[in-house]
Amino acid sequence: MKQLVLSLIFLIFMPPLAAEQGNKPLIIDVRTPAEWNEGHLLNAKHIEWQEIGERIAGITSSKDETIYVYCRTGNRSRKAKEILDQLGYSDIINAGGVSEAQDFIDSAEAAHE
């Protein structure tokens, strides 16, 4: 019974909390640790492209969530997108290289509003 009550409280209060925080997209930098340490996009998570299939579940449980992937030039992020597509993730967007990724994401998110 206690579990049921806690589940109901969670269902009632979590949607408003999510709305207050905004639905920020998930951004994943798929470059090497050395590249990540040189600088990355604000709010980005780091998973090298070769590890994305094994580690994505630790970041999101939703296969319908919008996920932007980027690297240095767009090549490794294309590979990461292909892996995630094969795993059944339905909204993976290759944001290209790090130099243009933030502008691309901002434009894409503005179009969804």
Contacts in CASP RR format, 6 or more apart in sequence:
PFRMAT RR
TARGET T0000
AUTHOR 0000-0000-0000
METHOD contacts of the structure
MODEL  1
MKQLVLSLIFLIFMPPLAAEQGNKPLIIDVRTPAEWNEGHLLNAKHIEWQ
EIGERIAGITSSKDETIYVYCRTGNRSRKAKEILDQLGYSDIINAGGVSE
AQDFIDSAEAAHE
24 43 0 8 1.000
25 66 0 8 1.000
25 67 0 8 1.000
25 68 0 8 1.000
25 105 0 8 1.000
25 109 0 8 1.000
26 45 0 8 1.000
26 59 0 8 1.000
26 60 0 8 1.000
26 65 0 8 1.000
26 66 0 8 1.000
26 67 0 8 1.000
26 68 0 8 1.000
27 41 0 8 1.000
27 43 0 8 1.000
27 44 0 8 1.000
27 45 0 8 1.000
27 67 0 8 1.000
27 68 0 8 1.000
27 70 0 8 1.000
27 95 0 8 1.000
27 101 0 8 1.000
27 105 0 8 1.000
28 44 0 8 1.000
28 45 0 8 1.000
28 46 0 8 1.000
28 47 0 8 1.000
28 52 0 8 1.000
28 59 0 8 1.000
28 67 0 8 1.000
28 68 0 8 1.000
28 69 0 8 1.000
28 70 0 8 1.000
28 80 0 8 1.000
29 35 0 8 1.000
29 36 0 8 1.000
29 40 0 8 1.000
29 41 0 8 1.000
29 44 0 8 1.000
29 45 0 8 1.000
29 46 0 8 1.000
29 47 0 8 1.000
29 70 0 8 1.000
29 71 0 8 1.000
29 98 0 8 1.000
30 47 0 8 1.000
30 48 0 8 1.000
30 49 0 8 1.000
30 52 0 8 1.000
30 69 0 8 1.000
30 70 0 8 1.000
30 71 0 8 1.000
30 76 0 8 1.000
30 77 0 8 1.000
30 79 0 8 1.000
30 80 0 8 1.000
31 40 0 8 1.000
31 46 0 8 1.000
31 48 0 8 1.000
31 71 0 8 1.000
31 72 0 8 1.000
31 76 0 8 1.000
31 98 0 8 1.000
32 48 0 8 1.000
33 46 0 8 1.000
33 48 0 8 1.000
35 71 0 8 1.000
35 72 0 8 1.000
35 98 0 8 1.000
36 46 0 8 1.000
39 98 0 8 1.000
40 46 0 8 1.000
40 98 0 8 1.000
41 70 0 8 1.000
41 98 0 8 1.000
41 101 0 8 1.000
41 102 0 8 1.000
41 105 0 8 1.000
44 70 0 8 1.000
45 59 0 8 1.000
47 55 0 8 1.000
47 56 0 8 1.000
47 59 0 8 1.000
47 80 0 8 1.000
49 69 0 8 1.000
49 71 0 8 1.000
49 76 0 8 1.000
49 77 0 8 1.000
49 79 0 8 1.000
49 80 0 8 1.000
49 83 0 8 1.000
52 69 0 8 1.000
52 80 0 8 1.000
52 83 0 8 1.000
52 84 0 8 1.000
53 83 0 8 1.000
53 84 0 8 1.000
53 87 0 8 1.000
56 84 0 8 1.000
56 87 0 8 1.000
56 89 0 8 1.000
60 67 0 8 1.000
63 87 0 8 1.000
63 88 0 8 1.000
63 89 0 8 1.000
63 90 0 8 1.000
64 90 0 8 1.000
64 91 0 8 1.000
65 89 0 8 1.000
65 91 0 8 1.000
66 91 0 8 1.000
66 93 0 8 1.000
67 84 0 8 1.000
67 89 0 8 1.000
67 91 0 8 1.000
67 92 0 8 1.000
67 93 0 8 1.000
68 93 0 8 1.000
68 94 0 8 1.000
68 95 0 8 1.000
68 101 0 8 1.000
68 104 0 8 1.000
68 105 0 8 1.000
68 108 0 8 1.000
69 77 0 8 1.000
69 80 0 8 1.000
69 81 0 8 1.000
69 84 0 8 1.000
69 92 0 8 1.000
69 93 0 8 1.000
69 94 0 8 1.000
69 95 0 8 1.000
70 77 0 8 1.000
70 94 0 8 1.000
70 95 0 8 1.000
70 96 0 8 1.000
70 97 0 8 1.000
70 98 0 8 1.000
70 101 0 8 1.000
71 77 0 8 1.000
71 80 0 8 1.000
71 96 0 8 1.000
71 97 0 8 1.000
71 98 0 8 1.000
72 97 0 8 1.000
72 98 0 8 1.000
73 96 0 8 1.000
73 97 0 8 1.000
74 94 0 8 1.000
74 96 0 8 1.000
74 97 0 8 1.000
77 94 0 8 1.000
77 95 0 8 1.000
77 96 0 8 1.000
77 97 0 8 1.000
78 94 0 8 1.000
78 96 0 8 1.000
80 92 0 8 1.000
80 94 0 8 1.000
81 92 0 8 1.000
81 93 0 8 1.000
81 94 0 8 1.000
84 92 0 8 1.000
85 92 0 8 1.000
93 108 0 8 1.000
95 101 0 8 1.000
95 104 0 8 1.000
95 105 0 8 1.000
95 108 0 8 1.000
96 104 0 8 1.000
END
